[in-house]
């Protein structure tokens, strides 16, 4: 250890694994992880992927320029910079692969693989430090290898790897372990310039971690603890000296935080939680113990995205609350007791609890998520690996027993890998994931509501309604806002499936009361009023909500539609263009623009915008019917032939009256308001002219039918 007597020399040079061992780790990890995560690349968008990536216009990076990159650093629906590095990687994924999930999964896998490699490097070199070298040096490679494989293959990590948006957790973990590794490299460097170089890289990776996810904020405390226990040595003199340095630093950070941030706002989130601060603090120890059991016994039946956790109302309700707190205190006590004798074991235990502190204490976050173990569990398997290798070494005189233990280790890794593979399969389709979660947590509302959404997206509306109704009847949401979403989903069923506007309006009103910040409820309440013919009420609703969501493209589109129906074509054009400027991927404003220009008699512009709409919706009846009228007015018989042919294919056995009626009476109000008699006359006139020509030439009729 470092002392004045030895000249503050660690007696160690920077030691990398030798070439063959290092190559084996890299190749073996890659092959093993590729096998168990091979089906993860087929995973679909899930849960929070939608608002953070799919519907996040900030990450829709088309050009790699300064403005695009700056925009990508912002949180969804906000101008506030949040987790900028994570969102930047999503934007780069979008730039090179659009919204194909496979590319995002590939990046997530690479991040997890690199994290495992750096975890091995950190463990291997830590085990060769003077403080632990005599005890673990000969077994350092085996301990580091086994602990890394157990961590990388743990099924608990699946939600941090296969659940795309949780790249925030895994990438934060990558920079965290890189910072630890380069700090170790700096502290064991033989020359000052090497120490400075490694220290600089440590600082850069730490900053990258802070820019990825907030829980990396525990890194400075971890580095301090690591240095004290495993480099300096936990002597009384060193502890006293470090405390004298650490306490003023912590107080200074707290003071800066109080000055620049209203601490009370950090706790305001409890207004939207079904638990209090006291209940959270009492419940989290039970959750931490659950995390430990999941890491030790990670069978598929115990793993899920949303867990159902009974709240701890007191130290004795439920009865496991006090024992959980006592067990954590005992484990921390053991770690402190072992600080001098077994600093590696001590650090591994303290590392786990320390890195659960941010997400497992006072902040009003959701109570439990498995991905929160990604960083805390990095050293969890070090004591496990030490124990297993000690047992193998102990039975060196009995080869049969030795091979039995080795076979057990191989079995455990294979079992973990199989569970990872099974868990990955659930992420291939939202229906699989939420059906599994609802079965495992039958009394929790949110999985049933999400299951209903999965059924809805597949067109199974009645099954969706059953799941939505079950969620509402259970009344056990993970936050109060979820009730609003649940009510909104039921309203959508009555609106779109049953056509019961009064029922839908009532549910939308209840949804807005339960979750005022959920803009879809406000928007579809206005759309429902439009369908009822209450244009004044719809306009009043939209204008009121625009004050809260001034940059919401859908509100601008709906306002443009209302203005169009009121006969204000110029204002409708202006508002629809504003909607497109806010969200270029939105297609409905093209309908408003096309109809507005048709009403103005600017048929060329109208054709342009309706074609822009039809590019994204080639089989949409409204767009094709509008273009039939416009091509007829322009006398463009070739374009008319193609469009009528497409309509004949789309309408099937339906009559033209049925087709036009469905467009005019659909759940989503149509911008195009044709004269049915005139439109049918155009189609009939065209077909009457084309039928005789088809008997002589054939080509024109075939083109008009086939399109």
C-alpha positions in Angstrom: 0.0 0.0 0.0 1.0 3.6 -0.3 3.0 5.0 2.6 5.6 7.7 3.2 8.1 5.0 4.0 7.9 3.3 0.6 7.9 6.6 -1.3 4.2 6.3 -2.2 5.1 3.5 -4.6 2.4 0.9 -5.5 5.1 -1.6 -6.5 3.2 -2.3 -9.6 3.4 -1.4 -13.3 0.4 -1.1 -15.6 -0.4 -4.8 -16.2 -2.6 -5.8 -19.1 -3.7 -9.4 -19.6 -1.3 -11.3 -21.8 -2.3 -11.5 -25.4 -3.8 -15.0 -25.5 -5.8 -14.6 -22.3 -7.1 -11.2 -23.4 -8.0 -12.6 -26.9 -9.8 -15.5 -25.3 -11.9 -13.2 -23.1 -12.9 -11.0 -26.0 -13.7 -13.9 -28.3 -15.5 -16.1 -25.7 -17.6 -13.2 -24.5 -18.6 -12.2 -28.0 -19.5 -15.7 -29.0 -21.4 -16.4 -25.8 -23.3 -13.2 -25.8 -24.1 -13.5 -29.6 -25.6 -16.9 -28.9 -27.9 -15.9 -26.0 -28.8 -12.5 -27.5 -29.2 -13.7 -31.1 -33.0 -13.3 -31.0 -32.9 -9.9 -29.4 -32.2 -8.3 -32.8 -35.8 -9.2 -33.8 -37.2 -7.2 -30.9 -40.0 -4.6 -31.6 -40.5 -1.2 -30.1 -41.8 -1.5 -26.6 -43.4 0.6 -23.9 -41.3 3.9 -23.4 -39.5 3.3 -26.8 -42.5 5.0 -28.4 -42.4 8.5 -26.8 -38.6 8.5 -26.4 -37.7 7.3 -29.9 -40.5 6.5 -32.3 -42.5 9.7 -31.7 -39.6 11.8 -30.7 -39.2 14.4 -33.5 -35.9 15.6 -32.0 -34.0 12.5 -32.9 -35.3 12.4 -36.5 -31.9 13.4 -37.8 -31.8 13.7 -41.5 -28.5 15.6 -42.0 -25.4 15.5 -39.8 -25.2 19.3 -39.2 -24.9 21.5 -36.2 -28.6 22.3 -35.9 -29.7 18.7 -36.3 -27.2 17.4 -33.6 -28.2 20.3 -31.2 -31.9 19.4 -31.7 -31.1 15.7 -31.0 -29.7 16.5 -27.5 -33.1 17.6 -26.2 -35.7 15.6 -24.3 -38.9 14.5 -26.1 -41.4 17.3 -26.3 -39.1 19.8 -24.6 -36.4 22.3 -25.3 -34.5 21.1 -22.2 -31.3 19.2 -22.8 -31.6 15.8 -21.0 -29.4 12.7 -21.2 -27.9 14.3 -24.4 -25.4 11.5 -25.3 -28.1 8.8 -25.1 -30.5 10.7 -27.3 -27.6 11.6 -29.7 -27.0 7.9 -30.3 -30.7 7.3 -31.0 -30.5 10.2 -33.5 -27.5 8.6 -35.2 -29.4 5.3 -35.4 -32.2 7.1 -37.0 -29.9 8.9 -39.4 -28.5 5.6 -40.7 -31.4 3.2 -40.3 -34.6 5.1 -39.8 -37.0 3.4 -37.4 -35.8 -0.2 -38.1 -35.4 -1.6 -34.6 -32.7 -4.0 -35.7 -30.0 -1.3 -35.9 -30.9 0.0 -32.4 -30.7 -3.5 -31.0 -27.3 -4.0 -32.7 -25.9 -0.9 -30.9 -27.4 -2.0 -27.6 -25.7 -5.3 -28.0 -22.3 -3.8 -28.8 -22.6 -1.5 -25.7 -23.3 -4.5 -23.5 -20.4 -6.5 -25.0 -18.0 -3.6 -24.5 -19.2 -3.1 -20.9 -18.4 -6.7 -20.2 -14.9 -6.4 -21.7 -14.1 -3.3 -19.6 -15.6 -5.0 -16.5 -13.2 -7.9 -17.0 -10.2 -5.5 -17.5 -11.2 -3.6 -14.3 -11.6 -6.7 -12.2 -8.5 -8.5 -13.6 -6.2 -5.5 -12.8 -7.9 -4.8 -9.5 -7.1 -8.3 -8.4 -3.4 -7.7 -9.1 -3.2 -4.6 -6.8 -0.9 -5.0 -3.8 -3.8 -4.9 -1.3 -5.3 -8.1 -2.7 -2.6 -9.6 -4.9 -1.3 -12.0 -2.3 -4.7 -13.4 -1.6 -6.2 -13.4 -5.2 -3.3 -12.9 -7.5 -2.9 -16.5 -8.8 -6.7 -16.8 -9.3 -7.1 -13.2 -10.6 -7.8 -14.3 -14.2 -10.3 -17.0 -13.2 -12.2 -14.7 -10.8 -12.4 -11.8 -13.2 -13.5 -14.2 -16.1 -16.1 -16.0 -14.1 -17.6 -12.8 -12.4 -17.7 -11.1 -15.8 -19.5 -14.0 -17.5 -22.0 -14.3 -14.7 -22.8 -10.6 -14.8 -23.0 -10.4 -18.6 -25.2 -13.4 -18.9 -27.5 -12.5 -16.1 -31.2 -12.4 -17.3 -31.7 -9.4 -15.0 -29.7 -7.4 -17.6 -32.2 -8.2 -20.5 -34.3 -5.0 -19.9 -31.1 -2.9 -20.1 -30.0 -4.6 -23.4 -33.1 -5.7 -25.3 -35.4 -3.0 -24.2 -34.1 -0.3 -26.6 -34.7 2.9 -24.7 -32.8 1.4 -21.7 -29.6 2.0 -23.7 -29.5 4.9 -21.3 -28.8 2.4 -18.5 -26.4 0.2 -20.4 -24.5 3.0 -22.0 -24.3 4.8 -18.6 -22.9 1.5 -17.3 -20.3 1.4 -20.1 -18.9 4.8 -19.3 -19.1 4.1 -15.6 -16.9 1.0 -15.8 -14.6 2.6 -18.3 -14.0 5.5 -15.9 -13.2 3.0 -13.1 -10.8 1.1 -15.3 -9.0 4.2 -16.5 -8.8 5.6 -13.0 -7.2 2.4 -11.9 -4.8 2.7 -14.9 -3.9 6.2 -13.9 -3.3 5.2 -10.3 -1.0 2.3 -11.3 0.8 4.0 -14.1 4.6 3.9 -13.8 5.2 7.3 -15.4 3.6 10.7 -14.7 2.6 11.3 -18.4 0.8 8.0 -18.5 -1.0 8.8 -15.3 -2.1 12.2 -16.7 -3.2 10.5 -20.0 -5.3 7.8 -18.2 -6.6 10.4 -15.8 -7.8 12.5 -18.7 -9.6 9.6 -20.3 -11.2 8.8 -16.9 -12.5 12.3 -16.7 -13.9 12.2 -20.3 -15.7 8.9 -19.7 -17.1 10.1 -16.4 -18.5 13.2 -18.2 -19.9 11.0 -20.9 -21.6 8.9 -18.3 -23.1 12.0 -16.6 -24.4 13.0 -20.1 -26.0 9.6 -20.5 -27.9 9.0 -17.2 -28.1 10.7 -13.9 -27.3 7.7 -11.7 -23.7 7.9 -12.9 -23.5 10.7 -10.4 -22.4 8.1 -7.8 -19.1 7.6 -9.7 -17.0 10.1 -7.7 -18.1 8.4 -4.4 -17.3 5.0 -5.9 -13.8 6.2 -7.1 -13.1 7.6 -3.6 -14.2 4.4 -1.9 -12.2 2.3 -4.4 -9.1 4.3 -3.8 -9.5 4.1 0.0 -10.1 0.4 0.2 -8.1 -1.1 -2.6 -5.2 1.3 -3.2 -4.5 3.3 0.0 -5.8 0.6 2.4 -8.5 1.2 5.0 -6.2 2.1 7.9 -7.4 4.4 10.7 -5.1 7.1 9.5 -6.2 6.8 5.8 -9.8 6.8 6.8 -9.4 9.9 8.9 -7.5 11.7 6.2 -10.0 10.8 3.5 -13.0 11.8 5.6 -11.4 15.2 6.2 -11.1 15.6 2.4 -14.5 14.1 1.5 -16.8 15.8 4.0 -16.0 19.4 2.9 -16.3 18.3 -0.8 -19.7 16.7 -0.2 -21.0 19.8 1.7 -19.8 22.1 -1.0 -21.6 20.0 -3.7 -24.8 20.0 -1.5 -24.5 23.8 -1.0 -24.1 24.4 -4.8 -27.1 22.1 -5.4 -29.3 24.0 -2.9 -28.3 27.4 -4.4 -28.9 26.4 -8.1 -31.8 24.0 -7.7 -34.9 24.1 -5.6 -34.7 20.8 -3.7 -38.4 20.8 -3.0 -39.1 20.4 -6.7 -37.3 17.0 -6.6 -40.0 15.7 -4.3 -43.0 17.2 -6.2 -43.3 14.0 -8.2 -44.9 12.3 -5.2 -48.2 14.1 -6.2 -48.5 11.7 -9.1 -47.5 8.6 -7.1 -49.7 6.2 -5.2 -47.2 6.2 -2.3 -45.6 8.7 0.0 -41.9 9.4 0.6 -42.1 7.4 3.9 -43.7 4.5 2.1 -41.1 4.5 -0.6 -38.2 4.6 1.9 -39.8 1.6 3.8 -40.5 -0.3 0.6 -37.2 0.0 -1.2 -35.2 -2.2 1.2 -37.6 -5.1 0.3 -37.0 -4.3 -3.4 -33.2 -4.3 -2.9 -33.5 -7.8 -1.3 -35.7 -8.8 -4.2 -33.0 -7.6 -6.6 -30.4 -9.7 -4.8 -32.6 -12.9 -5.1 -33.3 -12.2 -8.8 -29.5 -12.0 -9.4 -29.0 -15.3 -7.5 -32.1 -17.1 -8.8 -33.1 -15.5 -12.1 -35.8 -17.9 -13.4 -38.1 -16.5 -16.1 -41.2 -16.7 -13.9 -39.7 -14.1 -11.5 -38.6 -11.6 -14.2 -40.9 -9.0 -15.8 -40.9 -5.4 -17.0 -43.5 -4.2 -14.4 -43.4 -5.8 -10.9 -46.3 -5.9 -8.5 -44.9 -4.7 -5.1 -46.9 -4.4 -2.0 -46.2 -1.0 -0.3 -44.7 -1.0 3.2 -47.0 1.1 5.3 -44.9 0.6 8.5 -41.9 -1.3 9.8 -44.2 -4.2 10.4 -46.6 -4.1 7.4 -45.8 -6.3 5.6 -43.8 -8.3 8.1 -40.8 -8.5 5.7 -40.1 -4.8 5.9 -38.1 -4.8 9.1 -36.2 -8.0 8.4 -35.2 -6.5 5.0 -33.9 -3.3 6.6 -32.1 -5.4 9.2 -30.5 -7.6 6.5 -29.2 -4.6 4.6 -27.8 -3.1 7.7 -26.1 -6.4 8.5 -24.6 -6.7 5.0 -23.3 -3.2 5.1 -21.9 -3.8 8.6 -20.1 -7.0 7.3 -18.7 -4.9 4.4 -17.3 -2.3 6.8 -15.9 -5.0 9.1 -14.1 -6.6 6.2 -12.7 -3.3 4.9 -9.2 -4.0 6.1 -9.1 -7.8 6.0 -11.0 -8.4 2.7 -11.2 -5.1 0.9 -12.3 -6.7 -2.4 -15.3 -8.3 -0.8 -16.0 -5.2 1.2 -15.9 -3.0 -1.9 -18.1 -5.3 -3.9 -20.8 -5.3 -1.2 -20.7 -1.5 -0.7 -20.6 -1.0 -4.5 -24.0 -2.7 -4.8 -25.8 -0.7 -2.2 -24.0 2.6 -3.0 -25.1 2.5 -6.6 -28.7 1.7 -5.7 -28.8 4.9 -3.6 -30.0 7.4 -6.2 -32.9 5.3 -7.7 -33.6 3.4 -4.5 -34.1 6.2 -2.0 -35.9 9.5 -1.8 -36.5 10.5 -5.5 -40.2 10.0 -6.6 -39.4 7.4 -9.3 -41.3 4.2 -10.0 -40.5 1.7 -7.2 -38.9 -1.0 -9.2 -37.3 -1.8 -12.6 -34.8 -4.6 -13.3 -32.6 -2.4 -15.5 -31.6 -0.4 -12.4 -29.3 -3.3 -11.4 -27.1 -2.8 -14.5 -24.4 -0.8 -12.7 -24.9 -1.9 -9.1 -24.6 -5.6 -10.1 -21.3 -5.2 -11.8 -19.3 -6.5 -8.8 -22.1 -8.6 -7.4 -20.7 -11.8 -8.8 -17.1 -11.2 -7.6 -17.7 -12.8 -4.1 -19.6 -15.6 -5.9 -16.7 -16.3 -8.3 -14.2 -16.2 -5.3 -16.4 -18.7 -3.5 -16.7 -21.1 -6.5 -13.0 -21.0 -7.3 -12.1 -21.5 -3.6 -14.3 -24.6 -3.6 -12.7 -25.9 -6.8 -9.3 -25.3 -5.3 -10.3 -26.9 -2.0 -11.3 -30.2 -3.8 -8.1 -30.3 -5.8 -7.4 -33.7 -4.1 -10.7 -35.1 -5.3 -10.9 -34.6 -9.1 -14.4 -36.0 -9.3 -15.7 -33.3 -6.9 -13.7 -30.7 -8.6 -15.2 -31.5 -12.0 -18.7 -31.6 -10.4 -18.3 -28.0 -9.3 -17.0 -27.0 -12.7 -20.0 -28.8 -14.3 -22.3 -26.8 -12.0 -20.7 -23.5 -13.0 -21.2 -24.4 -16.7 -24.8 -25.5 -16.0 -25.5 -22.2 -14.2 -24.1 -20.1 -17.1 -26.0 -22.2 -19.6 -29.2 -21.8 -17.6 -28.7 -18.1 -17.4 -28.2 -18.0 -21.1 -31.3 -20.0 -21.8 -33.4 -17.6 -19.6 -31.9 -14.6 -21.5 -33.0 -16.2 -24.8 -36.5 -16.9 -23.5 -36.8 -13.3 -22.1 -35.6 -11.9 -25.4 -38.4 -13.7 -27.3 -41.0 -11.8 -25.4 -39.6 -8.5 -26.7 -40.3 -9.5 -30.3 -44.0 -8.4 -30.1 -45.7 -6.1 -27.5 -48.5 -8.7 -27.2 -46.0 -11.4 -26.0 -44.4 -9.1 -23.5 -47.6 -7.7 -21.9 -49.5 -11.0 -22.0 -46.6 -12.5 -20.0 -46.5 -9.5 -17.6 -50.3 -9.5 -17.1 -50.2 -13.2 -16.2 -47.4 -12.7 -13.7 -49.0 -9.6 -12.1 -52.8 -10.2 -12.4 -53.7 -7.6 -9.8 -51.7 -4.8 -11.3 -53.5 -2.4 -13.7 -50.8 -1.1 -16.0 -49.8 -4.5 -17.6 -53.5 -5.1 -18.5 -53.8 -1.6 -20.0 -50.6 -2.1 -22.0 -51.9 -5.5 -23.1 -55.0 -3.8 -24.3 -52.9 -1.4 -26.3 -51.1 -4.3 -27.9 -54.4 -5.9 -28.9 -55.7 -2.6 -30.2 -52.6 -2.1 -32.5 -53.3 -5.6 -33.9 -56.9 -4.8 -34.6 -58.4 -7.0 -31.9 -60.6 -4.3 -30.5 -62.9 -6.4 -28.3 -60.0 -8.1 -26.6 -58.4 -4.7 -26.1 -61.6 -3.5 -24.4 -61.6 -6.4 -22.1 -58.0 -5.7 -21.0 -58.7 -2.0 -20.6 -61.8 -2.7 -18.5 -59.8 -5.2 -16.4 -57.1 -2.5 -15.8 -59.7 0.1 -14.7 -61.6 -2.3 -12.4 -58.4 -3.3 -10.6 -57.6 0.3 -9.8 -53.9 -0.4 -9.0 -51.8 1.9 -11.1 -48.1 2.5 -10.7 -48.8 6.2 -10.9 -52.0 8.3 -10.9 -51.5 9.4 -14.5 -52.0 5.8 -15.7 -55.6 6.0 -14.8 -56.0 8.8 -17.2 -54.4 6.8 -20.0 -56.7 3.9 -19.1 -59.8 6.0 -19.3 -58.6 7.5 -22.6 -58.1 4.0 -24.1 -61.7 3.1 -23.1 -62.9 6.3 -24.7 -61.1 5.5 -27.9 -62.9 2.1 -28.0 -66.4 3.7 -27.7 -65.4 6.4 -30.2 -63.8 4.3 -33.0 -65.5 0.9 -32.5 -68.9 1.6 -31.0 -69.4 5.1 -32.5 -70.9 6.1 -29.1 -69.9 9.8 -29.0 -71.5 10.6 -25.7 -69.8 7.7 -23.9 -66.5 8.6 -25.5 -66.8 12.3 -24.5 -67.5 11.3 -20.9 -64.5 9.0 -20.8 -62.3 11.6 -22.4 -63.4 14.2 -19.8 -62.6 11.7 -17.0 -59.2 11.1 -18.6 -58.4 14.8 -18.7 -59.4 15.2 -15.1 -57.3 12.2 -14.0 -54.3 13.2 -16.1 -54.5 16.9 -17.3 -51.1 16.6 -18.9 -52.1 13.8 -21.3 -52.5 15.7 -24.6 -54.1 12.9 -26.7 -57.2 13.0 -24.4 -57.6 16.8 -25.0 -57.1 16.3 -28.8 -59.5 13.4 -29.3 -62.1 15.1 -27.1 -62.0 17.9 -29.7 -62.1 15.4 -32.6 -65.1 13.8 -30.9 -66.9 17.2 -30.8 -66.2 17.6 -34.5 -67.8 14.3 -35.2 -70.8 15.4 -33.3 -70.9 18.6 -35.4 -70.0 20.9 -32.5 -67.3 22.9 -34.4 -67.5 25.8 -31.9 -66.8 23.5 -28.9 -64.0 21.7 -30.8 -62.4 25.0 -31.7 -62.6 26.3 -28.2 -61.0 23.1 -26.8 -58.1 23.2 -29.4 -57.4 26.9 -28.8 -57.4 26.3 -25.0 -55.0 23.4 -25.2 -52.7 25.1 -27.7 -51.7 27.4 -24.8 -50.3 24.4 -23.0 -48.9 22.6 -26.1 -48.0 25.4 -28.5 -45.7 23.2 -30.6 -48.0 20.1 -30.8 -48.4 19.5 -34.6 -51.6 17.5 -34.2 -53.4 20.4 -32.5 -52.4 22.7 -35.3 -53.6 20.2 -37.9 -57.0 19.8 -36.2 -57.3 23.6 -35.8 -56.5 23.8 -39.6 -59.3 21.3 -40.3 -61.8 23.4 -38.2 -60.8 26.6 -40.0 -61.2 24.7 -43.3 -64.7 23.6 -42.3 -65.6 27.2 -41.3 -64.6 28.4 -44.8 -61.4 30.2 -43.7 -59.2 28.6 -46.4 -56.2 31.0 -46.1 -56.0 30.6 -42.3 -56.4 26.8 -42.7 -53.4 26.8 -45.1 -51.3 28.8 -42.7 -52.1 26.6 -39.7 -51.6 23.3 -41.7 -48.2 24.5 -42.9 -47.3 25.3 -39.3 -48.2 21.7 -38.3 -45.9 20.4 -41.1 -43.1 22.7 -39.9 -43.4 21.3 -36.4 -43.6 17.6 -37.5 -42.6 16.9 -41.2 -43.5 13.3 -40.7 -47.2 14.1 -40.1 -49.3 13.4 -43.2 -52.8 14.7 -42.4 -52.0 18.4 -42.9 -51.5 17.6 -46.6 -55.3 16.7 -46.7 -56.2 20.1 -45.2 -53.9 21.9 -47.7 -55.2 19.8 -50.6 -58.8 20.5 -49.8 -58.1 24.2 -49.1 -56.6 24.7 -52.5 -59.4 22.7 -54.1 -61.9 25.0 -52.6 -59.9 28.0 -53.8 -59.9 26.6 -57.3 -56.1 26.1 -57.3 -56.3 22.6 -58.7 -52.6 22.1 -59.5 -51.6 22.9 -55.9 -54.4 20.7 -54.6 -53.2 17.8 -56.7 -49.7 18.3 -55.4 -50.7 18.1 -51.7 -53.1 15.2 -52.2 -50.3 13.3 -53.9 -48.0 14.1 -51.0 -50.6 12.6 -48.7 -51.1 9.6 -51.0 -47.4 8.9 -51.1 -47.7 7.9 -47.4 -51.2 6.4 -47.7 -51.5 4.9 -51.2 -54.6 2.9 -50.4 -56.5 5.6 -48.5 -59.9 6.1 -50.0 -60.2 9.8 -49.2 -57.0 10.8 -51.0 -57.9 8.7 -54.1 -61.4 10.1 -54.3 -60.1 13.7 -54.0 -57.6 13.0 -56.8 -60.4 11.5 -59.1 -62.3 14.8 -58.9 -59.1 16.9 -59.4 -57.8 14.9 -62.3 -61.2 15.1 -64.0 -61.2 18.9 -63.5 -57.7 19.1 -65.0 -58.5 16.7 -67.9 -55.6 14.4 -67.0 -57.1 11.1 -68.3 -53.9 9.0 -67.7 -53.7 10.0 -64.0 -57.5 9.6 -63.8 -57.2 6.1 -65.2 -54.6 5.0 -62.7 -56.6 6.5 -59.8 -59.9 5.0 -60.8 -58.2 1.6 -61.3 -56.8 1.8 -57.8 -60.2 2.7 -56.4 -61.9 -0.2 -58.2 -59.3 -2.6 -56.6 -59.7 -1.0 -53.2 -63.5 -0.9 -53.1 -64.0 -4.5 -53.9 -67.7 -5.5 -53.8 -68.8 -2.3 -52.1 -71.0 0.2 -53.9 -69.7 3.7 -54.6 -72.3 5.1 -52.1 -70.8 2.9 -49.4 -67.3 3.9 -50.2 -68.1 7.7 -50.1 -70.2 7.2 -47.0 -67.4 5.6 -45.1 -65.1 8.4 -46.0 -67.5 11.1 -45.0 -68.7 9.3 -41.8 -65.3 7.8 -40.6 -64.1 8.2 -37.0 -61.4 10.6 -38.2 -63.1 13.6 -39.9 -62.3 13.8 -43.6 -60.9 17.0 -45.0 -62.3 16.3 -48.5 -66.0 17.1 -48.6 -67.2 15.9 -52.1 -70.6 16.1 -53.7 -71.4 12.4 -53.8 -73.6 12.7 -56.9 -71.0 14.7 -58.8 -68.2 12.4 -57.8 -70.2 9.3 -58.9 -71.0 11.0 -62.1 -67.3 11.6 -62.8 -66.5 8.0 -62.2 -69.5 6.7 -64.2 -68.7 9.1 -67.1 -65.1 7.9 -67.2 -66.0 4.2 -67.1 -68.6 4.7 -69.8 -66.1 6.3 -72.1 -63.4 3.7 -71.4 -65.5 0.5 -71.8 -66.0 0.9 -75.6 -62.3 1.7 -76.1 -61.3 -1.4 -74.1 -63.1 -3.6 -76.6 -61.1 -2.2 -79.5 -57.7 -1.5 -78.0 -57.7 -3.3 -74.6 -54.7 -1.4 -73.2 -56.6 1.6 -71.8 -59.2 -0.5 -70.0 -56.6 -2.8 -68.5 -54.6 0.3 -67.3 -57.7 1.9 -65.8 -58.6 -1.2 -63.9 -55.2 -2.3 -62.8 -53.8 1.2 -62.1 
